[in-house]
Amino acid sequence: MKVKITHKETIKPYSPTPPSKKDYKLSLIDQLTPGPYVPIVLFYDSTTKFSNDHLKKSLSKTLTYIYPLAGRKIDEFTIECNDEGVDFLEANVSNITLSNIVNDPKIETLCQLLPCHVLDRSIRQSDQVLLRVQLTKFPCGGISIGVCVSHLVADASSLGTFVKTWAKMNQENDQECNGIDTGFIVDVTGIFPPTDLGNNPWLTLIPTEEELPLKISMKRFIFDNSKLATLIQSCPVEERYATRFEALSAFLWSSIIPTWKDKKSDIKVYILLISINLRNRMNPNLPTNSIGNLVYPTMAKWEVEEGEIDYKKLVEKVQESIRKVDDSYITRVHEKNEYINYSNSILELAITRGNEVGFAGCISWCKIPFYEADFGWGKPTWIANPVKFPCGFHLLDCVDGSGIEVWMGLPEEHMKLLEKNEDFMSYVSLNQDV
C-alpha cells in the first residue's frame, strides 16, 4: 500500500483552557502505564457529507471539553493544559481500496493508517504530542481515521469517549453542542496518589518486536454469536452462566496452555493477566466517560499440580479474579498503597521464575462504543487495533454487535500448535493472518 502524507497541521482547542484548569494531575496508574500510545483505526465507506475543514473544527471543539489531550507533560506528576494542540495529518492511498484492507487486514498495512508508531520513544515525553490523528482517503471514496492517544492520559475507555465525542461534535454542524456529555475530567489522585517512580521497570515494560526473543505470529479469529452461546451454555457456574467475556477468555486461555506444555515442560504455573475497568467498580461509580487510566491488572492462576486442564475450573478462576476487584478491594489497595507492590510482584514473578511461569495477557474492548462513532456519514464499517501481542489476546466487538473478534499473538511455534487444536478451531468462524 502506498500512503502519501499530503498535509499536516496542529489543531488547538476552540476556546482557551481557563487558568484554573491549567494543571491536570496524573494518578499512580497513569504513571505506571507502559507504552506511549493507544491506537485505533476506524473505516468508513460512505463519506458523501465529508468535509476536511469541518472535521478539524469539530476536533478543535472537542479539545475544548477534553483539554488535557492538547497539553504537554511538564513533570512526572503533571500535564500542563497549555493548548499547544494535537497533530492532524491528511493522507491519500493511490493503489488499494478500503475493502481490500478490511477483507484481508495486515498489521503492517494498518499501521500506515496511523499518525505515528504506537511504540515511538524517540522523543522526550515533555515534547510528546498527546493526541495524533490521521485522515486517509482511498480511491474508492472511503476513508479511515487513525487515532493515537497517549497512554499517559488515556486508556481504551478514554479513547472510546474521545472518538464518540468528536463524532457527535462533528454531527452538530456549528449548532450549540448541548448534547455533549460532561464528566471527562476526574481527579483520582486522592485514590491512587502519584509518587516518584525513579527507574521503575514498568515504565519500559513493553518491548519492540525487534526486542522479542521469539518470532511472533498474529492471527484474527472470529467467534460468532452461536459459538459464543455454545461456550456459555457449556459452563454454568454457581447457578448462573458465565458472561461472554468470562467464557471466551477462559476458552482462549485453555487453548493456549497446551501450546506451552508442549514446548516448555518445566512450567509450573499458568497466569492470565486481565485488565479490569475500575469506573463501575468503585462506590460511587466514576463517570463512564472519564479520561485517564482507570484499569487494574488482575491474575487468574492455574497450577500444574491441579491436574489436567478443566475448562469449567478455568472459567471459575477468571470469574474469581474479576469478582475480587470491587470497591472494598480498591479501598484496601489505596489505604495500604499496594498498587506498586502488586505490579512489581507480577514483574518479579516473570523475571525470577520466567521458565516456570506461562504468562498470557487479555484485553477486552468489547462494549466500548467505537461502532457508535457516526461523524455524520454513517457508523464505521470496521475498526482495528493494529498492535502485536507477544503472548495474549485482544477482544473486540464484531461490526454486527453479536460476534467477537480475537486478535491473538503467540510465538510462531505455539500458534502452529494452536491451529492444530481441533476443538479450538471448531469454535472459530473465520481465521486470518494479520
C-alpha positions as CSV (number, residue, x, y, z in Angstrom):
1,M,0.0,0.0,0.0
2,K,1.3,3.5,-0.9
3,V,0.3,6.1,1.6
4,K,1.3,9.7,0.9
5,I,1.0,12.4,3.6
6,T,-0.4,15.5,1.9
7,H,-0.8,17.9,4.8
8,K,0.0,18.2,8.5
9,E,-1.2,20.9,10.9
10,T,-1.7,21.5,14.6
11,I,-5.2,21.7,15.9
12,K,-5.8,23.7,19.1
13,P,-8.8,23.9,21.4
14,Y,-11.6,26.1,20.0
15,S,-11.7,28.0,23.3
16,P,-8.6,28.6,25.5
17,T,-8.4,26.4,28.7
18,P,-9.1,28.6,31.8
19,P,-6.2,29.2,34.1
20,S,-8.0,27.3,36.9
21,K,-7.7,24.1,34.7
22,K,-4.1,24.5,33.6
23,D,-2.8,21.6,35.6
24,Y,-4.0,18.0,35.1
25,K,-2.7,15.7,37.8
26,L,-1.5,12.2,36.9
27,S,-2.5,9.3,39.1
28,L,-0.2,6.5,40.1
29,I,-1.9,4.3,37.4
30,D,-1.2,6.9,34.8
31,Q,2.4,7.0,35.9
32,L,2.8,3.2,35.7
33,T,1.1,2.7,32.4
34,P,3.7,1.4,29.9
35,G,3.7,2.2,26.2
36,P,3.4,5.6,24.5
37,Y,0.2,5.4,22.5
38,V,-3.2,3.6,22.4
39,P,-4.2,3.3,18.7
40,I,-7.3,2.7,16.7
41,V,-8.3,2.9,13.0
42,L,-11.9,3.4,12.0
43,F,-13.1,2.7,8.5
44,Y,-16.0,4.5,6.7
45,D,-17.4,3.5,3.3
46,S,-19.8,6.4,2.5
47,T,-18.5,9.9,3.0
48,T,-20.9,12.0,0.9
49,K,-21.2,14.5,3.8
50,F,-17.5,14.6,4.5
51,S,-15.6,17.9,5.0
52,N,-11.9,18.2,6.0
53,D,-12.4,21.6,7.4
54,H,-15.5,20.7,9.4
55,L,-13.7,17.6,10.8
56,K,-10.9,19.8,12.0
57,K,-13.3,22.4,13.5
58,S,-15.2,19.7,15.4
59,L,-11.9,18.3,16.7
60,S,-10.9,21.7,17.9
61,K,-14.3,22.0,19.7
62,T,-13.8,18.5,21.2
63,L,-10.5,19.6,22.6
64,T,-12.2,22.4,24.5
65,Y,-14.0,19.7,26.5
66,I,-11.2,17.2,26.7
67,Y,-8.5,19.8,27.1
68,P,-5.6,17.7,28.7
69,L,-5.2,16.0,25.3
70,A,-4.0,19.3,23.8
71,G,-1.4,19.8,26.6
72,R,2.1,18.6,27.3
73,K,3.7,16.7,30.2
74,I,5.9,19.0,32.3
75,D,7.0,16.6,35.0
76,E,6.3,13.1,36.4
77,F,3.1,14.4,38.1
78,T,1.5,16.9,35.8
79,I,0.1,17.6,32.3
80,E,0.2,21.3,31.6
81,C,-3.1,22.1,29.7
82,N,-1.4,24.8,27.7
83,D,-3.4,24.4,24.5
84,E,-0.3,23.6,22.4
85,G,-2.5,21.3,20.3
86,V,-2.6,18.0,18.6
87,D,-1.3,16.7,15.3
88,F,-3.7,16.3,12.3
89,L,-2.4,14.6,9.2
90,E,-4.0,14.1,5.9
91,A,-3.0,11.3,3.6
92,N,-4.0,9.6,0.3
93,V,-3.8,6.0,-0.8
94,S,-3.4,5.5,-4.5
95,N,-3.2,1.8,-5.2
96,I,-5.6,-0.1,-2.9
97,T,-9.2,0.2,-1.8
98,L,-10.7,0.3,1.6
99,S,-12.4,-3.1,1.1
100,N,-9.1,-4.7,0.3
101,I,-7.8,-3.8,3.7
102,V,-11.0,-4.7,5.6
103,N,-11.3,-8.1,3.9
104,D,-7.6,-9.0,4.3
105,P,-6.2,-7.0,7.2
106,K,-2.4,-6.9,7.9
107,I,-1.0,-5.1,10.9
108,E,1.9,-3.7,8.8
109,T,-0.7,-2.1,6.4
110,L,-3.0,-0.9,9.2
111,C,-0.1,0.8,10.9
112,Q,0.4,3.0,7.8
113,L,-3.0,4.4,8.6
114,L,-1.9,5.6,12.0
115,P,-0.3,9.1,12.5
116,C,2.7,7.6,14.3
117,H,4.3,4.4,15.6
118,V,2.5,3.2,18.7
119,L,5.8,2.4,20.4
120,D,7.6,5.6,19.4
121,R,10.0,6.5,22.2
122,S,12.2,8.7,20.0
123,I,11.2,12.0,21.6
124,R,11.3,13.3,25.1
125,Q,8.0,12.9,26.9
126,S,7.9,16.7,27.6
127,D,7.8,17.2,23.8
128,Q,5.4,14.4,23.1
129,V,2.1,15.3,21.4
130,L,-0.6,13.6,23.4
131,L,-3.0,13.1,20.6
132,R,-2.4,12.4,16.9
133,V,-4.9,11.9,14.1
134,Q,-4.5,10.8,10.5
135,L,-7.3,11.1,8.0
136,T,-6.6,8.8,5.0
137,K,-8.6,8.9,1.7
138,F,-8.9,5.8,-0.5
139,P,-9.5,5.9,-4.3
140,C,-12.9,4.1,-3.8
141,G,-14.2,7.1,-1.9
142,G,-13.9,5.6,1.6
143,I,-11.8,7.0,4.4
144,S,-10.0,5.8,7.5
145,I,-9.5,7.8,10.7
146,G,-6.4,6.7,12.6
147,V,-6.1,7.9,16.2
148,C,-3.1,7.6,18.6
149,V,-3.7,8.9,22.1
150,S,-1.0,9.0,24.7
151,H,-1.4,6.2,27.2
152,L,-0.2,8.7,29.8
153,V,-3.6,10.3,29.9
154,A,-6.0,7.7,28.3
155,D,-6.9,4.0,28.4
156,A,-9.1,2.3,25.9
157,S,-12.3,3.6,27.5
158,S,-10.9,7.1,27.3
159,L,-10.1,6.6,23.6
160,G,-13.7,5.4,23.0
161,T,-15.0,8.5,24.8
162,F,-12.9,10.8,22.7
163,V,-13.8,9.2,19.4
164,K,-17.5,9.2,20.2
165,T,-17.5,12.8,21.5
166,W,-15.6,14.0,18.4
167,A,-18.1,12.2,16.1
168,K,-21.1,13.7,17.9
169,M,-19.5,17.2,17.8
170,N,-19.0,16.8,14.0
171,Q,-22.7,16.0,13.6
172,E,-23.7,19.1,15.4
173,N,-22.8,21.2,12.4
174,D,-22.0,24.6,14.1
175,Q,-25.0,24.3,16.4
176,E,-24.7,24.6,20.1
177,C,-23.5,21.3,21.4
178,N,-26.0,20.9,24.2
179,G,-25.9,17.1,23.9
180,I,-22.2,16.7,24.7
181,D,-21.6,15.0,28.0
182,T,-19.6,16.3,30.9
183,G,-17.6,14.5,33.5
184,F,-14.5,13.9,31.3
185,I,-12.1,15.3,33.9
186,V,-12.0,13.5,37.2
187,D,-9.2,13.8,39.7
188,V,-8.4,10.3,41.1
189,T,-5.1,11.2,42.7
190,G,-6.8,11.0,46.1
191,I,-7.5,7.3,45.3
192,F,-4.2,6.5,43.5
193,P,-1.8,9.1,44.7
194,P,1.2,9.6,42.4
195,T,4.8,9.0,43.6
196,D,8.4,9.4,42.5
197,L,8.9,6.2,40.5
198,G,12.6,6.7,39.6
199,N,13.6,3.9,37.2
200,N,10.6,1.7,37.9
201,P,10.9,-1.2,35.3
202,W,7.2,-1.0,34.5
203,L,7.8,2.2,32.5
204,T,9.7,0.3,29.8
205,L,7.9,-3.0,30.1
206,I,6.5,-3.2,26.5
207,P,9.3,-4.4,24.1
208,T,9.5,-3.6,20.5
209,E,9.1,-6.5,18.1
210,E,12.9,-6.5,17.5
211,E,13.5,-6.9,21.2
212,L,11.4,-10.0,21.5
213,P,13.4,-13.3,21.7
214,L,10.9,-15.2,19.5
215,K,9.2,-14.5,16.2
216,I,5.5,-13.6,16.9
217,S,2.6,-14.8,14.8
218,M,-0.6,-12.7,14.9
219,K,-4.0,-14.2,14.0
220,R,-7.5,-12.8,13.8
221,F,-10.1,-15.4,15.0
222,I,-13.8,-14.6,14.7
223,F,-16.3,-16.2,17.1
224,D,-19.9,-15.7,16.0
225,N,-22.8,-15.4,18.4
226,S,-23.9,-19.1,18.1
227,K,-20.4,-20.4,19.0
228,L,-20.2,-18.0,22.0
229,A,-23.6,-19.2,23.1
230,T,-22.4,-22.8,23.0
231,L,-19.4,-21.9,25.1
232,I,-21.6,-20.1,27.7
233,Q,-24.0,-23.0,27.9
234,S,-21.2,-25.4,28.5
235,C,-20.1,-23.9,31.8
236,P,-22.9,-22.9,34.2
237,V,-21.0,-21.7,37.3
238,E,-22.6,-21.0,40.7
239,E,-26.1,-21.2,39.5
240,R,-25.6,-18.8,36.6
241,Y,-24.0,-18.9,33.2
242,A,-20.7,-17.2,32.6
243,T,-20.6,-13.9,30.7
244,R,-19.4,-13.9,27.1
245,F,-16.1,-12.4,28.2
246,E,-15.6,-15.0,31.0
247,A,-16.5,-17.9,28.8
248,L,-14.4,-16.8,25.8
249,S,-11.3,-15.6,27.7
250,A,-11.2,-18.9,29.7
251,F,-11.6,-20.9,26.5
252,L,-8.8,-19.0,24.8
253,W,-6.6,-19.5,27.9
254,S,-7.4,-23.2,28.0
255,S,-6.4,-23.4,24.3
256,I,-3.1,-21.6,24.8
257,I,-1.9,-23.6,27.8
258,P,-1.3,-26.8,25.8
259,T,0.9,-25.0,23.4
260,W,3.2,-24.1,26.4
261,K,3.0,-27.5,27.8
262,D,4.2,-29.0,24.5
263,K,7.2,-26.6,24.3
264,K,8.1,-25.9,27.9
265,S,7.6,-28.8,30.2
266,D,9.2,-27.0,33.2
267,I,6.3,-24.6,33.5
268,K,4.6,-25.0,36.9
269,V,2.0,-22.2,36.8
270,Y,0.0,-20.5,34.1
271,I,-1.2,-17.0,34.6
272,L,-3.8,-14.9,32.7
273,L,-3.4,-11.2,33.3
274,I,-6.7,-9.4,32.8
275,S,-7.2,-5.6,32.6
276,I,-10.2,-4.5,34.6
277,N,-12.0,-1.2,34.1
278,L,-12.5,0.4,37.5
279,R,-15.0,3.0,36.6
280,N,-18.1,1.0,37.5
281,R,-16.4,-1.0,40.4
282,M,-16.0,2.0,42.7
283,N,-18.6,3.4,45.1
284,P,-19.7,5.8,44.0
285,N,-19.0,4.9,40.3
286,L,-16.8,7.2,38.3
287,P,-18.3,8.6,35.1
288,T,-18.1,6.1,32.3
289,N,-16.7,8.8,30.1
290,S,-13.9,10.0,32.5
291,I,-10.5,10.1,30.8
292,G,-7.3,8.7,32.4
293,N,-6.0,5.2,33.1
294,L,-8.7,3.6,35.3
295,V,-7.7,0.0,34.9
296,Y,-6.3,-2.6,37.2
297,P,-4.4,-5.8,36.4
298,T,-5.8,-9.0,38.0
299,M,-4.5,-12.5,37.7
300,A,-6.2,-15.8,37.1
301,K,-3.8,-18.6,38.0
302,W,-3.8,-22.4,37.2
303,E,-1.1,-24.6,38.6
304,V,0.2,-27.8,37.1
305,E,-0.3,-29.7,40.3
306,E,-4.0,-29.1,40.0
307,G,-4.1,-31.8,37.3
308,E,-5.4,-31.8,33.8
309,I,-6.8,-28.6,32.3
310,D,-10.5,-28.2,33.2
311,Y,-12.3,-25.5,31.2
312,K,-15.0,-25.1,33.8
313,K,-12.4,-24.6,36.5
314,L,-10.6,-22.0,34.3
315,V,-13.9,-20.1,33.9
316,E,-14.2,-20.1,37.7
317,K,-10.7,-18.8,38.1
318,V,-11.3,-16.0,35.6
319,Q,-14.6,-15.1,37.5
320,E,-12.8,-15.1,40.9
321,S,-10.0,-12.8,39.6
322,I,-12.5,-10.3,38.2
323,R,-15.0,-10.5,41.1
324,K,-12.5,-9.7,43.7
325,V,-11.8,-6.2,42.2
326,D,-14.7,-4.4,44.0
327,D,-14.9,-1.1,45.9
328,S,-13.6,-2.7,49.2
329,Y,-10.6,-4.2,47.3
330,I,-9.8,-0.9,45.6
331,T,-10.1,0.8,49.0
332,R,-7.6,-1.6,50.5
333,V,-5.2,-1.1,47.7
334,H,-5.5,2.7,48.2
335,E,-5.1,2.6,52.0
336,K,-2.1,0.3,52.0
337,N,-0.6,1.8,48.9
338,E,-0.4,-1.7,47.4
339,Y,-0.6,-0.9,43.7
340,I,3.2,-0.6,43.1
341,N,3.9,-3.7,45.2
342,Y,1.3,-5.7,43.3
343,S,2.5,-4.5,39.9
344,N,6.1,-5.2,40.9
345,S,5.2,-8.7,42.2
346,I,3.9,-9.6,38.7
347,L,7.1,-8.3,37.1
348,E,9.3,-10.1,39.7
349,L,7.4,-13.4,39.1
350,A,8.0,-13.0,35.3
351,I,11.7,-12.3,35.9
352,T,12.7,-14.7,38.7
353,R,10.6,-17.6,37.7
354,G,10.4,-17.0,33.9
355,N,11.0,-20.6,32.9
356,E,8.4,-21.8,35.4
357,V,5.6,-19.4,34.6
358,G,3.5,-19.1,31.4
359,F,2.0,-15.6,31.1
360,A,-0.8,-14.6,28.7
361,G,-2.4,-11.1,28.6
362,C,-6.0,-10.4,28.0
363,I,-7.5,-7.0,27.0
364,S,-11.2,-6.5,26.1
365,W,-12.5,-3.6,24.1
366,C,-16.0,-5.1,23.9
367,K,-18.8,-2.7,24.7
368,I,-16.6,0.3,24.2
369,P,-18.8,2.3,21.8
370,F,-16.4,2.6,18.8
371,Y,-19.1,1.5,16.4
372,E,-21.3,4.4,17.6
373,A,-18.8,6.9,16.2
374,D,-21.0,8.4,13.5
375,F,-19.4,11.6,12.2
376,G,-22.5,12.3,10.0
377,W,-21.7,9.9,7.2
378,G,-22.7,6.6,8.9
379,K,-21.2,4.3,11.5
380,P,-17.8,2.6,11.0
381,T,-17.8,-0.4,8.7
382,W,-14.9,-1.8,10.7
383,I,-12.4,-0.9,13.4
384,A,-9.0,-2.2,14.1
385,N,-6.3,-2.0,16.8
386,P,-3.1,-2.8,15.0
387,V,-0.8,-3.9,17.9
388,K,1.2,-7.1,18.1
389,F,0.9,-9.1,21.3
390,P,3.9,-11.3,22.3
391,C,1.6,-13.7,24.1
392,G,-2.0,-12.9,24.6
393,F,-5.2,-11.8,23.0
394,H,-7.3,-8.7,22.4
395,L,-11.2,-8.9,22.2
396,L,-13.2,-6.5,20.0
397,D,-16.9,-6.5,19.1
398,C,-17.7,-7.5,15.5
399,V,-19.4,-4.9,13.4
400,D,-22.8,-6.6,13.8
401,G,-22.5,-6.4,17.6
402,S,-23.1,-10.1,18.0
403,G,-19.8,-11.9,17.5
404,I,-16.3,-11.2,18.9
405,E,-13.0,-10.7,17.1
406,V,-10.0,-12.1,18.8
407,W,-6.6,-10.7,17.8
408,M,-4.1,-13.2,19.2
409,G,-0.4,-13.1,19.3
410,L,1.8,-16.1,20.2
411,P,5.3,-17.3,19.4
412,E,5.2,-18.8,15.9
413,E,5.6,-22.4,17.0
414,H,2.9,-22.0,19.6
415,M,0.5,-20.6,17.0
416,K,1.1,-23.6,14.8
417,L,0.1,-26.0,17.6
418,L,-3.0,-23.9,18.4
419,E,-4.2,-24.2,14.8
420,K,-3.9,-28.0,15.0
421,N,-6.2,-28.0,18.1
422,E,-9.4,-29.3,16.5
423,D,-11.6,-28.4,19.5
424,F,-10.4,-24.8,19.4
425,M,-10.8,-24.5,15.6
426,S,-14.3,-26.0,15.8
427,Y,-15.5,-22.8,17.5
428,V,-13.7,-20.4,15.1
429,S,-15.9,-18.9,12.3
430,L,-13.0,-17.2,10.5
431,N,-9.2,-17.5,10.8
432,Q,-6.9,-14.9,9.2
433,D,-3.2,-14.0,9.4
434,V,-2.9,-10.4,10.4
